[in-house]
Amino acid sequence: MLALAAAFLHAIFGALQKGRHDPWLSRAAIDGSYAVLSLPFALFVVPWPQAQMWPIFAGAVVIHIGYKLLQASAYQRGAYTVVYPVVRGTGPLFTVFGAMLIFGEHFTPLQWVGVAMLVAGIFGLAGYNLRHIQIDRETLAPALGLAVLTGGFVALYTTYDAFGIRRAPDPFTFLAWFFVLDGLFMPFYTHRRWRVLGRDQIAPLLRRGVLGAVIAWASFGSVMLATRLDKVGQAAVLRETSTIFAALIGWVVLGEKVGPRRTLLMALIAAGAVVVELAG
């Protein structure tokens, strides 16, 4: 349930970055908001981190900076419903192998069938969108390359953060301090872009930032708690049903069409996730 909740929320989070605002500024507004909102919890609510956690936090922040830079670059160049499935399709595939190496997790043969179904559906969805969507076509090739790299960073941060939250005596200490530290980079990195905005543009961005911060807390917190409670690879695979929610958001909110072929591909993704869960 935690992983599926993270999937739904992450699709909303991705759409917030790909809306009418500059994706760099959208991400900066979200990050700055969740750093500010998390600070009181980190200082006054959760237990103070042990000394061993600070190097882990530093590594997590570096990995997430790489992920954010790649993701914003991909969103800037490609249509949301093309880029997002590629990111989320490569992520679980790499994560499953990483979890095997680091945590000693192993999938049953039937679970591997489920992984293959899910990944095939995700990449099929991306391929279909690539053929039929006409926006941003001149920059789709670099966008897809960046999306694959972003998927690699999704696997890296999922595996690394699962290690971090398992090392923390209190998982909410990890989450609170992660959001405080992780939220500092993007506002600083994008400070020049903010200077060209008028006051009428800043207010909507800040509102989006606060909404995105709450969604980020719930989404990332849910999947991290799922990796603490159960297998990292299995949680990562279930989270990637977010592509189904992303396609629905693209249709309902962004005005992108969802036809019978895309519906079948989304059904394949859902079926793959069910197989992975039931065969575990």
C-alpha positions, 0 to 999 in steps of 0.5 A, spaced: 500 500 500 505 504 501 509 503 494 502 504 490 501 510 494 508 513 492 506 511 485 500 515 485 503 521 488 509 521 484 505 521 478 502 528 481 509 530 483 512 529 476 506 533 473 507 539 477 514 539 474 512 539 467 506 544 467 506 551 465 512 553 469 519 553 468 521 545 470 527 548 474 524 553 477 518 548 479 523 544 482 526 549 486 520 552 489 518 545 491 525 543 494 525 550 498 518 549 500 520 542 503 526 544 506 522 550 510 516 545 512 521 540 514 526 544 519 521 544 525 520 537 525 527 535 524 529 540 530 524 539 535 520 533 533 524 527 531 530 524 535 537 527 533 541 523 528 546 519 530 553 521 528 554 515 523 548 518 519 551 525 517 556 521 511 549 517 509 546 524 508 551 527 505 551 521 500 544 522 499 544 529 497 549 528 492 546 523 488 539 526 489 542 533 486 545 528 480 538 526 479 534 532 479 539 536 474 538 530 469 530 530 470 529 537 469 533 537 463 529 531 460 523 535 462 525 541 459 526 537 452 521 532 452 514 531 452 512 529 459 508 522 457 514 520 453 520 522 458 516 520 464 515 512 462 522 512 460 525 514 467 520 510 471 521 504 466 529 504 467 529 505 474 526 499 477 530 494 472 536 497 475 534 497 482 532 490 482 539 488 480 542 493 485 538 490 491 540 483 489 547 485 489 547 490 496 541 487 500 541 479 497 534 480 495 532 475 489 526 474 485 522 468 483 522 466 476 514 468 476 516 475 479 521 476 473 516 475 468 512 480 472 518 485 472 518 483 464 511 485 463 511 491 467 518 494 463 515 492 457 509 496 458 512 502 460 517 502 454 511 500 450 508 506 452 514 511 451 515 508 444 507 509 442 508 516 445 514 517 441 511 516 435 504 520 436 506 526 440 508 532 436 510 537 441 518 537 443 519 532 437 526 536 435 529 535 442 526 528 443 532 524 442 537 528 447 531 528 452 530 520 451 538 519 453 537 524 459 531 520 461 535 513 461 540 516 465 535 519 470 532 512 470 539 510 473 539 515 478 532 513 480 535 506 481 541 509 485 538 513 490 532 508 491 538 503 493 542 508 497 536 511 501 533 504 502 540 503 506 540 509 509 533 509 512 535 502 514 541 504 518 537 510 522 534 508 528 528 512 527 526 512 520 522 519 521 529 522 523 532 520 516 526 523 512 526 529 516 533 531 515 533 528 508 528 533 506 532 539 510 538 538 507 536 536 500 532 542 499 537 547 499 541 546 492 535 547 487 533 554 490 541 556 490 542 553 483 536 557 480 537 563 483 539 567 477 532 564 473 528 567 479 530 574 478 527 575 471 520 573 474 515 578 475 511 578 482 505 575 478 509 569 476 512 568 483 506 567 487 503 561 483 510 558 483 510 558 490 503 555 491 505 550 487 512 549 491 508 548 497 503 543 494 509 539 491 513 539 498 507 536 501 506 531 495 514 529 495 513 528 503 508 523 502 511 520 496 518 519 498 516 517 505 511 512 503 516 508 498 522 509 503 518 506 509 516 500 504 523 499 503 524 499 510 519 494 511 520 489 505 524 488 499 527 494 496 526 491 489 519 489 490 517 496 492 521 499 487 517 495 481 510 497 485 512 504 485 513 504 477 505 503 476 506 511 477 506 511 469 499 509 469 497 515 473 502 519 469 498 517 463 491 519 466 494 525 468 497 527 462 490 525 459 486 529 464 490 535 466 495 536 460 490 534 454 494 529 452 490 523 449 489 516 451 487 511 446 486 503 446 493 501 445 495 506 451 490 503 455 492 496 453 499 498 455 497 501 462 493 494 463 500 490 462 504 495 467 498 493 472 498 486 471 506 486 471 505 489 478 500 484 480 504 478 478 510 481 482 506 482 488 503 475 488 509 471 486 513 474 492 
